[in-house]
Amino acid sequence: MRNILHHLFEHKTLKKEEAKEVLIRITKGNFNEFQITSFLTVFMMRSITVEELTGFREALLELCIPVDLSEYNGVDLCGTGGDGKNTFNISTLASFVVAGAGEKVTKHGNYGVSSFCGSSNVIEHLGYQFKNKEEDLKRDLDKAGICFLHAPLFNPAMKNIAPIRRDLGVRTFFNMLGPLVNPSRPKNQIVGVFDLELARLYQYLLQETDSNYTIIHGIDGYDEVSLTGKVKLIGNRTEELLEPEAFGKRKLNQEELYGGETVEEAGKIFVDILKGKGTYAQNSVVTINAGLAIHCLHPEISRADAIGRAEEALLSGNSYEVLKKLTKGNQA
């Protein structure tokens, strides 16, 4: 590691294979926590390159426990996190709305690192039991239209890194990797990123795959469509910069997306929205993000129609039924 750190401290970058090798060695416990922290810190001080991101991604996908859910043609809605906005769990809620609309969702997620309540925190609080056996995940998909792939169960090699990430408490390149390392390798992805530079990196990487994707970046720093300002959408064939009015909605204030201060509070917000008790702001951002996922799955329909399907799924109670099926009603 000493040679790698000297190389990086001289403002040099890693080639794809070098990045892959060093991350595999980190996960195998070849380096101590101080060396790993120094390595992570380098990428907080400068931008990561496409080769480095690709190498890290290949390492994690090689090390993970793979599952084949391709028969479901599901979609993953996953943000990088780390935007520091303390919003409620928008992409996770949108996932339940997509399932409520009759689509299949293979949701990848984790506990919060740079926020107090990640997708895994809230779904576990509501009674979901994490699993990593393919047959169990397929059972969830058949029963509820959604399964949840909790990252630590599929990446046991990451156990050496998780405590260091928690102690650092800030976003690292692992935040960037989250949406790229779903062990089911879905062919349809909605990916939220916290800055435009990272959106471009994702674009370069995803365009080399055979997936249908939409990359979302709120110009004011959100990793989802927040309706608080302009949003950049980058897809397989299109790129747009849209105002909230383009979705038929008014501009929102950040305070309207408040996510609470505890997991319990976040869980109550989550359930209230699925029960149809959400505010205009909450319902709007959830259904728009869900609508983009439906449109990713069905590009033959208009975006407006896809959002309409999401609104119907939420307001009809279908999305709440998905939560009850997935958690056996423990959250009610």
C-alpha distance (Angstrom), angle and dihedral (degrees) to the residues before:
residue distance angle dihedral
M1 . . .
R2 3.80 . .
N3 3.80 91.5 .
I4 3.80 91.7 46.0
L5 3.79 91.5 51.5
H6 3.81 92.6 48.0
H7 3.81 88.1 50.8
L8 3.80 91.8 51.2
F9 3.81 94.6 42.5
E10 3.81 87.4 58.2
H11 3.83 87.1 63.1
K12 3.79 92.6 -105.8
T13 3.79 124.0 138.7
L14 3.80 134.3 -136.0
K15 3.76 126.1 -109.4
K16 3.80 116.7 -125.8
E17 3.82 94.8 -99.8
E18 3.81 92.1 45.8
A19 3.80 91.1 51.9
K20 3.80 91.0 48.0
E21 3.80 93.0 48.9
V22 3.79 96.5 48.2
L23 3.79 93.2 49.3
I24 3.81 91.3 50.1
R25 3.81 89.3 50.5
I26 3.82 90.7 49.0
T27 3.80 91.3 53.5
K28 3.81 90.9 48.9
G29 3.80 90.0 58.7
N30 3.81 96.5 -111.5
F31 3.83 92.4 139.0
N32 3.79 134.8 49.5
E33 3.79 124.7 -116.0
F34 3.81 93.9 -100.9
Q35 3.81 91.6 55.4
I36 3.80 91.3 46.5
T37 3.81 91.4 48.6
S38 3.81 90.6 51.0
F39 3.79 89.9 49.6
L40 3.81 92.7 50.6
T41 3.79 91.2 46.0
V42 3.81 92.1 59.2
F43 3.81 89.7 65.3
M44 3.79 91.8 49.0
M45 3.80 88.7 57.3
R46 3.79 97.9 48.0
S47 3.79 140.2 20.6
I48 3.77 120.1 -85.6
T49 3.82 117.4 -121.6
V50 3.80 127.5 -128.3
E51 3.83 90.1 -112.6
E52 3.80 92.2 51.7
L53 3.80 93.8 46.5
T54 3.81 90.9 47.0
G55 3.81 91.8 49.4
F56 3.80 92.7 49.2
R57 3.81 90.3 47.6
E58 3.79 93.0 50.6
A59 3.81 90.3 49.9
L60 3.80 94.2 53.3
L61 3.80 93.9 44.1
E62 3.80 89.5 50.1
L63 3.80 91.7 49.9
C64 3.81 98.4 43.0
I65 3.80 128.2 95.3
P66 3.83 102.1 -105.8
V67 3.81 124.6 -140.4
D68 3.79 127.1 -170.6
L69 3.81 111.9 -138.2
S70 3.80 95.1 147.4
E71 3.80 93.2 121.1
Y72 3.82 88.8 71.0
N73 3.82 96.1 53.8
G74 3.79 88.2 -144.3
V75 3.78 131.3 178.7
D76 3.80 128.5 -131.2
L77 3.81 121.2 -146.6
C78 3.78 107.0 -164.5
G79 3.78 133.3 152.8
T80 3.77 128.6 -160.9
G81 3.78 91.6 -121.8
G82 3.74 117.1 -152.9
D83 3.79 95.4 100.9
G84 3.81 89.8 122.9
K85 3.80 93.5 -140.5
N86 3.83 98.8 122.5
T87 3.78 93.3 -137.8
F88 3.78 123.0 162.6
N89 3.82 115.4 -96.0
I90 3.79 97.1 -74.1
S91 3.81 102.1 164.3
T92 3.80 92.5 44.7
L93 3.80 91.6 50.2
A94 3.79 89.8 46.3
S95 3.81 88.3 54.1
F96 3.80 90.8 58.8
V97 3.79 90.3 48.1
V98 3.81 91.1 52.4
A99 3.80 89.4 51.3
G100 3.80 88.7 46.8
A101 3.80 87.5 56.8
G102 3.79 89.5 59.9
E103 3.82 99.2 -98.7
K104 3.80 128.0 123.0
V105 3.80 120.3 -111.2
T106 3.81 126.8 -165.6
K107 3.80 98.7 -170.0
H108 3.78 119.6 -163.7
G109 3.80 117.6 -160.3
N110 3.77 149.9 143.6
Y111 3.77 143.9 -161.5
G112 3.78 115.9 -73.6
V113 3.80 114.7 -89.5
S114 3.78 104.1 169.1
S115 3.83 91.2 23.1
F116 3.79 129.9 46.6
C117 3.79 96.6 -122.8
G118 3.78 121.4 39.8
S119 3.78 124.1 175.0
S120 3.81 92.2 -88.9
N121 3.80 92.2 51.9
V122 3.78 94.2 55.8
I123 3.81 98.1 40.3
E124 3.81 91.4 48.1
H125 3.80 90.3 48.3
L126 3.80 88.7 54.4
G127 3.77 92.0 56.1
Y128 3.78 106.8 -92.1
Q129 3.81 115.4 145.5
F130 3.79 113.1 -144.0
K131 3.79 117.3 -127.9
N132 3.79 138.3 174.4
K133 3.80 104.4 -167.8
E134 3.77 112.8 112.5
E135 3.80 94.1 -135.7
D136 3.82 91.6 53.0
L137 3.80 92.4 50.2
K138 3.81 90.8 48.8
R139 3.80 89.1 50.6
D140 3.82 89.5 55.3
L141 3.80 90.5 49.2
D142 3.80 92.0 49.9
K143 3.79 92.8 46.0
A144 3.80 103.1 38.2
G145 3.82 107.3 8.9
I146 3.79 91.8 -117.4
C147 3.78 138.4 74.4
F148 3.78 127.8 -171.1
L149 3.79 121.1 -136.1
H150 3.81 106.4 -159.7
A151 3.80 104.3 -154.4
P152 3.85 99.6 -138.5
L153 3.83 91.5 57.2
F154 3.79 90.7 56.5
N155 3.79 97.4 39.6
P156 3.81 105.8 47.2
A157 3.80 88.4 158.8
M158 3.82 87.9 69.6
K159 3.80 92.3 69.7
N160 3.82 90.4 97.9
I161 3.79 91.5 55.9
A162 3.81 102.8 39.9
P163 3.85 96.5 77.3
I164 3.81 90.9 48.9
R165 3.80 91.6 50.9
R166 3.80 90.2 49.4
D167 3.80 92.3 49.4
L168 3.80 92.0 48.6
G169 3.80 90.5 50.1
V170 3.82 93.8 -166.6
R171 3.76 132.4 98.1
T172 3.80 116.8 -83.5
F173 3.79 132.5 177.9
F174 3.81 87.0 -79.4
N175 3.80 87.0 72.5
M176 3.79 86.8 56.8
L177 3.80 91.4 50.4
G178 3.81 98.8 49.8
P179 3.81 98.4 87.7
L180 3.81 91.1 42.8
V181 3.80 99.8 55.3
N182 3.80 105.5 56.0
P183 3.84 100.9 151.1
S184 3.81 91.0 -139.1
R185 3.83 90.0 58.0
P186 3.82 95.2 -141.6
K187 3.79 118.3 -150.9
N188 3.81 91.8 -141.0
Q189 3.79 122.0 57.9
I190 3.78 140.3 173.9
V191 3.79 105.9 -164.6
G192 3.80 124.3 -171.5
V193 3.80 119.9 -160.3
F194 3.79 131.8 -174.2
D195 3.81 99.4 -137.4
L196 3.78 139.2 30.1
E197 3.80 95.2 -121.9
L198 3.80 89.9 58.9
A199 3.80 89.8 46.5
R200 3.80 88.2 59.3
L201 3.81 91.4 49.2
Y202 3.79 89.7 52.1
Q203 3.78 90.1 48.5
Y204 3.80 92.2 53.1
L205 3.79 91.0 47.8
L206 3.82 100.0 42.1
Q207 3.78 95.0 45.8
E208 3.81 86.8 64.8
T209 3.82 90.2 59.6
D210 3.80 131.1 70.2
S211 3.81 94.6 -118.9
N212 3.79 129.3 120.2
Y213 3.78 106.0 -126.0
T214 3.76 145.4 172.4
I215 3.79 117.5 -164.8
I216 3.81 113.8 -155.9
H217 3.78 125.1 -159.2
G218 3.79 124.2 169.5
I219 3.80 106.9 -145.4
D220 3.81 89.3 -138.4
G221 3.81 90.4 58.3
Y222 3.79 106.7 -85.9
D223 3.79 122.5 135.2
E224 3.81 92.7 -143.1
V225 3.79 140.1 35.6
S226 3.79 99.0 -69.8
L227 3.84 99.8 166.0
T228 3.82 87.6 -136.2
G229 3.81 91.3 110.8
K230 3.77 143.3 -30.5
V231 3.78 119.4 -25.2
K232 3.79 129.6 -155.3
L233 3.81 115.9 -141.4
I234 3.80 118.0 -168.7
G235 3.79 117.7 -174.8
N236 3.79 138.5 167.6
R237 3.78 92.6 -81.4
T238 3.79 107.3 6.6
E239 3.79 141.9 55.4
E240 3.80 123.2 -166.4
L241 3.79 140.3 173.8
L242 3.80 108.4 -152.6
E243 3.79 137.2 -174.3
P244 3.84 119.8 -141.9
E245 3.80 88.3 -105.4
A246 3.81 89.6 64.7
F247 3.81 86.8 70.2
G248 3.79 91.6 48.1
K249 3.81 92.5 -106.8
R250 3.77 136.1 115.2
K251 3.77 122.3 -112.5
L252 3.81 112.2 -89.6
N253 3.78 132.8 -144.2
Q254 3.80 119.3 -122.5
E255 3.82 90.3 -119.5
E256 3.82 90.0 64.0
L257 3.82 89.7 66.0
Y258 3.82 95.5 51.6
G259 3.80 111.4 152.3
G260 3.80 102.5 -161.6
E261 3.80 131.8 -112.9
T262 3.81 101.6 -98.6
V263 3.78 136.6 41.9
E264 3.81 88.2 -114.3
E265 3.79 91.4 55.6
A266 3.80 91.4 45.5
G267 3.80 89.6 50.5
K268 3.80 92.4 52.0
I269 3.82 91.2 51.1
F270 3.80 88.9 48.7
V271 3.80 95.2 52.2
D272 3.81 94.6 41.0
I273 3.80 90.8 56.0
L274 3.81 92.7 49.1
K275 3.80 89.6 47.6
G276 3.81 89.6 58.0
K277 3.81 94.9 -104.5
G278 3.80 95.1 113.3
T279 3.78 123.8 124.7
Y280 3.79 123.0 -112.2
A281 3.81 89.2 -99.0
Q282 3.81 95.1 48.1
N283 3.80 94.2 46.8
S284 3.79 92.4 45.3
V285 3.80 97.7 54.2
V286 3.80 93.3 41.9
T287 3.80 95.3 50.1
I288 3.80 94.3 43.8
N289 3.80 92.6 52.4
A290 3.80 89.8 44.9
G291 3.80 90.0 47.4
L292 3.79 91.0 54.8
A293 3.81 89.0 54.5
I294 3.80 91.6 49.9
H295 3.80 89.2 48.4
C296 3.83 89.7 50.4
L297 3.80 88.3 55.7
H298 3.80 93.3 42.5
P299 3.82 110.3 30.7
E300 3.80 88.3 164.5
I301 3.82 90.5 75.6
S302 3.79 124.3 65.3
R303 3.77 122.1 -97.7
A304 3.80 89.6 -119.2
D305 3.81 91.1 54.9
A306 3.81 90.7 47.8
I307 3.81 90.8 52.3
G308 3.81 88.5 47.1
R309 3.79 89.6 55.5
A310 3.79 89.4 51.6
E311 3.81 92.1 50.1
E312 3.80 90.6 51.0
A313 3.82 91.3 49.2
L314 3.81 91.8 52.8
L315 3.79 100.5 40.4
S316 3.81 94.7 43.1
G317 3.80 91.3 58.6
N318 3.80 93.2 -116.4
S319 3.80 92.1 121.1
Y320 3.79 91.7 52.7
E321 3.81 89.0 51.2
V322 3.82 87.8 56.4
L323 3.80 90.2 56.2
K324 3.80 91.8 48.5
K325 3.81 92.0 50.6
L326 3.78 92.7 47.5
T327 3.82 95.5 47.5
K328 3.82 98.3 31.4
G329 3.78 89.7 -116.5
N330 3.81 93.4 -65.9
Q331 3.80 92.4 134.7
A332 3.81 97.6 55.5
